[in-house]
């Protein structure tokens, strides 16, 4: 298995990023497609709109959010397929999970990275 990096989409691309994958459901504000330098926009792996709205990026809700998002990753067919796609990429190259959230600790990319490295 290769390396999984995480990065805000507002940071510049680097050669060590490997395959750059946006894992947000919504396109990040103020970023052009050229600047994003994406290889893939994997909307289906993002938390459901309902879960995202209930979380509101509040650190005190992160534990609840993390448990609910992990459940979605295990049970929703489109998320299962997206996880399998990421795992296939990881067999051959590094990937960078790109996200728009300001909080680098309490966001879904953190949960997703942990899920891919510990639960799969």
C-alpha positions, 0 to 999 in steps of 0.5 A: 500500500502506498501513502495517503496524504491529506491537504486543503485544496487551497494548498499548491499541488506538489509532485509528491501528491500522487493522484489528487482526489477531491473528496468534498461533495461541493466544489470549494469556493474560490478555486478554479478547476485549473488551480485545483489540479485534480485527477478525480473528484470523488463526490460519492465518498463525501458525507451525506448532506444531512450528516454534513449539515448536522456536523456544521464543522463544530469540534464538539460534534466531531465524535458523533460525526465520525461514528456516523460517517464511518457507518455511511462508509460501511453501508452506503453502496456508492460510498463502498464503491468509492472506497474500493476505487481509492484502495485500487489507486493505493495499490499503485500510487500515492494519493492525496485527499483534498478537502475544503474545510478550514479545520485540519483536524475535525473534518471528513478527510481525517476520518476517511484516511483513518478508515482507509488505513485501519478499517479496510 
